[in-house]
Amino acid sequence: MIITKDPFNKPKKKLKTLTKLIFKIMKTKTIILYQFSELSEKAKQKAIEKLFDINVDFDWWEGIYDDAEQIGLKLKYFDLNSNKHCIGEFISSALECSELIMHNHGETCDTYKTASKYIKDYEDLVTKYSDGINTAKVAEGNESGFDYEADNLEEEFLESILKDYATILQNEWDYLQSEKAIIETIEANEYWFDENGNLE
């Protein structure tokens, strides 16, 4: 049997494990919190500025899109401010859309006025292409002329109703970013703030 010795003949060291106990010192800090109405005017302004997008930091337009679908209009895209416009199409027909607007929107709404004008223009067009006796019906042989003008009238109506919805969206955007709307949301959710208006 061959026994191999440490050629350097160094003494073996004992390994010791040192355990250090680390004590964390805990501190308690008391902060007085305030409801929005209890803040100073300066702190209120700071809170409003910090929460400027509280009402538009989500798909805020969905309710307006749903309203449009209920009257037979599908909104696909919109842009606001200086390039304010909407892109969309009728779900069924312009006439059905205008009738649904008349039944579902108030008389003071721009959409109601636009739909009312379209219905009158459409009825006048039918009268124009009637036989003069039955003025509620397009006469046989007059269909092509009527269809051409009716298509143009429908395009004008779509353009007008999309402008109305662009205005509705713009007004909603402006309102949601107003101080009044921001404060309403803060108070409805009963948010708490520190004395400087920082949300806690």
N, C-alpha and C positions, 0 to 999 in steps of 0.2 A: 504494500500500500504506500502510495506517495502522498505525503502531506505538503501542501503548498503554503508557504508562509508569506506574509506581507513583506515584499522585498524592501520596503522603506521602513519597516518595523515601527510604524506610527501607532500610537495608542488610539484605540477606538473611542470616539466621542459619544457621549450619551445625548440623545436628542430630547430636548425638553420643549414641551408645548406651553407657551405662555398665553394665558387667556386674559384679555383686557376687558373689563366691564365698562361699557360706555353708557353713561347716564344722559338721557335727553331731558333737558329742562323745558318743561311746558309752560307757556305763558297764555294767559287768558286776556283777550282784548275785548272790551265792551264797546259796541258801536250803536249809537242811537239811530234808528231808522225812522223815516218819515213817509207819509202818504204824499202824493203830488200836491194836494191842496195845502199842505202844511209847510211846503218849501218856500224859501225866499224867492222873490221875482227873478233874481240872478240865477239861482239854482234851477228854477222852473225852465228858464230859457236854455240852460245847459242840458237839462233832461230832454227837452224837445229836440234840440240839435242832435243829440246822440241817438235819438230814436226816430230820426227823420224818415227812415224807410220802413218803419214798423208795419205800415198798412199796405205796402207794395212789394214786400219781400216774399211774394208767393204769386200764384196765378190769379191775381185779383180780377182779371177780365172774364173769368169763366162764367160768372152770373150773367154778364151781358151777352156772351156767346150763346148761353142757354136760352135767353130771352129771344134772341134772333132766330134760333131754331124753332121756337114755338110759333113764330109767325111765318115760317117757311123760307128762312134765309140762312144759308150756311156761311159763316164768316171763316176765312182761312188765314188771314194775315192782316195786321194793321201797323201803322207807324204814326207817331204823334208829333206834336209841336210844329215846327216850320214845314215839315213834309207830311202833314196830317192827311191820312187816307186809309181806306179799308179795301181789301180784296175779298170777294165772295161771290156766291151764286145762289139762284133760287133753287130750293129743294124740289118744288113741283112746277108751279107756274107763277108768273107775275100777278095774274089776276087773283089767284088763291092767296098769295102773300098779301096783296093789298086788302082783301076782305078780312083776313085774319088780323091785320093791323087795326082795321076799323072796329073790330069786335074786342080787341084786347088792349089797345092803347088809348089813352085819354085824348080828348079833342085839342088840348093845348100842346100836345107833343108834336114835334116837327115831323116825325114819322107818320102821324095821323094826317097831317096836312099834305104830305107828299103822296100818301096813298089815296087820299080823297081826290087830289088833282089827277092822278093816273086813272082812276075809275071814271071820272068825268070825261077825260080825253079819250079813253077807250070807248065809252058809250057814244061819244060824238063821232068817232071813227066808224063804228058799226052803222050809225045813222047815215053817214056819208056814202057808204058802200051798200046801203039797202036799196030796195026798189022804190022807196019813197012812200010806200003804203005800210008795210010791216017794217018799221024803223028799228026794231030790236033784233033784226036778223040781216046778215050779209046776203045780198041777192046772188043767185046763181050766175056765174060768169064774172063776178067781181072779186072772186076769192084771191087771185094773185096780187091785185093792187092792194087789197086789204091786208094780206099777209105781210107784204113788204113794209107797209106803214106801221103795222102792229108790231113787227120785229124791232123797228126803229124806236117805237114808243116804249117797248119793253126794255130796251138797252138804256134809254134815258131814265126810266124809272129805277132800274138797278143802280145806275150811277148816282142818282139822287138819294136813294135809300142808304147806299153805302156811305155817302157823305154824312147823312144823318147819324149813322152809327159811329162814324169816326168822331163826330162831335160829342156823342154820348160817352165814348171811351175817353176822350180828352177831358171832358168835364169830371168824369169819375176819377181819373188820374190826378187832376188838379185838386179835387176835394180831399182825396185820401192823403195827399201830401200837405194839406193845410194844417195849421196849428190846431184849429178846432177839432179836426178828425183825429189827430195824434193824441190830443188831450183826452178825447172821448175813449180811445182805445186804452190809454194808460189807466184811466179811472175805472173803466169796465173790468179790466183785469186786476185791479187793486195792486199795482206794482208798488214796491217799497224802494226808497232811495236813501243815500246818505245825505248829509247836510249840503254837500256840493252838487247834488243832482245826479250822482252816479247810481245806476241801477244795481240793486243788490239781489 
